[in-house]
Amino acid sequence: MERQELIKACKQNNLKAQMQVYQMYKDMLYNVSLRIIKNQHDAQDTVHDAFIKAFQNMSKLNNDLNLGPWLKRIVINCSLDLLRHKKKLGWLQESYEFQQEDTQTDEFEDISLKVEDVKKAIHALKDKYRIILVLYLIEDYSHKEIAEQLGLKEGTVRNQYVRGKRLLKQQLQNKMIV
């Protein structure tokens, strides 16, 4: 079935079409959710919840070509909602302004890191840094979009991003020394 026909069938609550969309996107959405939530079972539940919301609101999808990004945004919102529900985002109540820009420029060094090492280093960060780094670096959200999603000031998001990036870099450098 062609993509536009598939989405049209989903809008008409065709279960077969919905299962096909589910199969196409479930792995990608699971990985997105897992990076935010850090728990496999919760990430699986979140993906299922996101698909339910998506299929219930499929009529709101205006441009059928944007299905992937639309689903990704839904799973990110569901993941953040779960964390809020579990009160893991207490740090969101912290509100302080970004005091100074990070004047340090990114230097590219000849470092050979394994993808697993990078994933582990990101996973080990505190939630307040990890979530912002994942949304900014991997999911390509802007600082403004992250601030809106998390209910923070944009300066706070920038500050958490700079600190998180610095901590990640330290962890990766320590990994190279060991």
C-alpha positions as CSV (number, residue, x, y, z in Angstrom):
1,M,0.0,0.0,0.0
2,E,1.3,3.4,-0.9
3,R,2.1,5.8,2.0
4,Q,-0.7,8.2,1.3
5,E,-3.2,5.4,0.9
6,L,-1.9,3.8,4.1
7,I,-2.4,7.1,6.1
8,K,-5.9,7.5,4.6
9,A,-6.8,4.0,5.7
10,C,-5.4,4.8,9.2
11,K,-7.6,7.9,9.3
12,Q,-10.6,5.6,8.6
13,N,-9.5,3.3,11.5
14,N,-8.4,0.4,9.3
15,L,-6.7,-1.9,11.7
16,K,-4.5,-3.5,9.1
17,A,-3.2,-0.1,7.9
18,Q,-2.6,0.9,11.6
19,M,-0.6,-2.3,12.2
20,Q,1.5,-1.6,9.1
21,V,2.3,2.0,10.3
22,Y,3.1,0.5,13.8
23,Q,5.5,-2.0,12.2
24,M,7.2,0.8,10.2
25,Y,7.8,3.2,13.1
26,K,7.8,1.2,16.3
27,D,11.6,0.6,16.5
28,M,12.5,4.2,15.8
29,L,10.0,5.5,18.3
30,Y,11.1,3.0,20.9
31,N,14.7,4.2,20.6
32,V,13.6,7.8,20.9
33,S,11.6,7.1,24.0
34,L,14.4,4.9,25.6
35,R,16.9,7.7,25.2
36,I,14.6,9.9,27.3
37,I,13.1,7.5,29.8
38,K,16.1,5.1,30.3
39,N,13.8,2.2,31.1
40,Q,12.9,-0.5,28.5
41,H,9.5,-1.4,29.9
42,D,8.4,2.2,30.3
43,A,9.7,3.0,26.8
44,Q,7.7,0.2,25.3
45,D,4.5,1.3,27.2
46,T,5.2,4.9,26.0
47,V,5.4,3.8,22.4
48,H,2.1,2.0,22.7
49,D,0.5,5.0,24.3
50,A,1.9,7.2,21.6
51,F,0.5,5.1,18.8
52,I,-2.9,5.1,20.5
53,K,-2.8,8.9,20.7
54,A,-1.6,9.1,17.1
55,F,-4.3,6.8,15.7
56,Q,-7.0,8.7,17.7
57,N,-5.7,12.0,16.3
58,M,-4.7,10.9,12.8
59,S,-7.3,13.3,11.3
60,K,-5.2,16.2,12.6
61,L,-2.3,15.1,10.4
62,N,-2.5,17.6,7.6
63,N,0.6,16.7,5.5
64,D,0.8,13.0,5.1
65,L,4.5,13.3,4.3
66,N,5.2,14.4,7.9
67,L,4.0,11.1,9.6
68,G,7.4,10.1,11.0
69,P,8.2,13.5,12.6
70,W,4.7,13.8,13.8
71,L,4.9,10.4,15.5
72,K,8.3,11.2,16.9
73,R,6.9,14.4,18.5
74,I,4.1,12.4,20.0
75,V,6.4,9.8,21.6
76,I,8.7,12.5,22.9
77,N,5.7,14.3,24.5
78,C,4.5,10.9,26.0
79,S,7.9,10.2,27.3
80,L,8.2,13.6,29.0
81,D,4.7,13.2,30.4
82,L,5.7,9.8,31.9
83,L,8.7,11.3,33.6
84,R,6.6,14.2,34.9
85,H,4.1,11.7,36.2
86,K,6.8,9.7,38.0
87,K,8.1,13.0,39.4
88,K,11.5,12.4,37.9
89,L,11.7,15.9,36.6
90,G,11.7,17.7,39.9
91,W,14.7,19.6,38.6
92,L,12.4,21.4,36.2
93,Q,11.3,23.5,39.1
94,E,14.8,24.8,39.3
95,S,14.9,28.1,37.5
96,Y,18.1,30.0,37.1
97,E,19.3,32.1,34.3
98,F,22.2,31.3,32.0
99,Q,25.0,33.5,33.3
100,Q,27.5,33.4,30.5
101,E,27.9,31.9,27.1
102,D,30.3,29.0,26.8
103,T,33.1,30.6,24.9
104,Q,34.9,27.3,24.5
105,T,34.8,26.2,20.9
106,D,34.2,22.6,19.9
107,E,37.5,21.1,18.9
108,F,37.6,18.0,16.8
109,E,40.2,15.6,18.1
110,D,41.3,12.3,16.7
111,I,39.3,10.2,19.1
112,S,38.0,6.8,18.3
113,L,35.0,6.1,20.5
114,K,32.6,3.2,20.3
115,V,28.9,4.1,19.8
116,E,28.2,2.0,22.9
117,D,30.6,4.1,25.0
118,V,28.8,7.3,23.9
119,K,25.4,5.8,24.6
120,K,26.6,4.7,28.1
121,A,28.0,8.1,28.8
122,I,24.8,9.9,27.8
123,H,22.8,7.3,29.8
124,A,24.9,8.0,32.9
125,L,24.2,11.7,32.9
126,K,21.7,13.2,35.3
127,D,18.2,13.5,33.8
128,K,18.3,17.3,33.7
129,Y,21.3,17.1,31.4
130,R,20.6,13.9,29.5
131,I,17.1,14.9,28.4
132,I,18.2,18.3,27.1
133,L,21.2,16.8,25.3
134,V,19.1,14.1,23.7
135,L,16.4,16.5,22.5
136,Y,18.9,19.0,21.2
137,L,21.7,16.8,19.7
138,I,19.7,13.8,18.6
139,E,16.1,14.9,18.1
140,D,17.1,18.2,16.7
141,Y,14.9,20.4,18.9
142,S,15.9,24.0,19.3
143,H,16.6,25.5,22.8
144,K,13.3,27.4,22.5
145,E,11.3,24.2,21.7
146,I,12.9,22.4,24.6
147,A,12.2,25.2,26.9
148,E,8.5,25.2,25.8
149,Q,8.3,21.4,26.2
150,L,9.8,21.3,29.6
151,G,8.3,24.6,30.9
152,L,11.7,26.2,31.5
153,K,13.2,29.5,30.5
154,E,15.3,29.3,27.4
155,G,18.4,30.5,29.3
156,T,18.0,27.6,31.7
157,V,17.9,25.1,28.8
158,R,21.0,26.7,27.3
159,N,22.8,26.5,30.7
160,Q,21.8,22.8,31.2
161,Y,22.9,22.0,27.7
162,V,26.4,23.6,28.1
163,R,26.8,21.9,31.5
164,G,25.6,18.5,30.2
165,K,27.8,18.7,27.1
166,R,30.8,19.5,29.4
167,L,30.0,16.6,31.7
168,L,29.6,14.3,28.7
169,K,32.9,15.4,27.2
170,Q,34.6,14.7,30.6
171,Q,33.1,11.3,30.8
172,L,34.2,10.4,27.3
173,Q,37.7,11.8,27.9
174,N,38.0,9.7,31.1
175,K,36.9,6.7,29.1
176,M,39.8,7.3,26.7
177,I,42.3,7.6,29.6
178,V,41.3,4.3,31.2
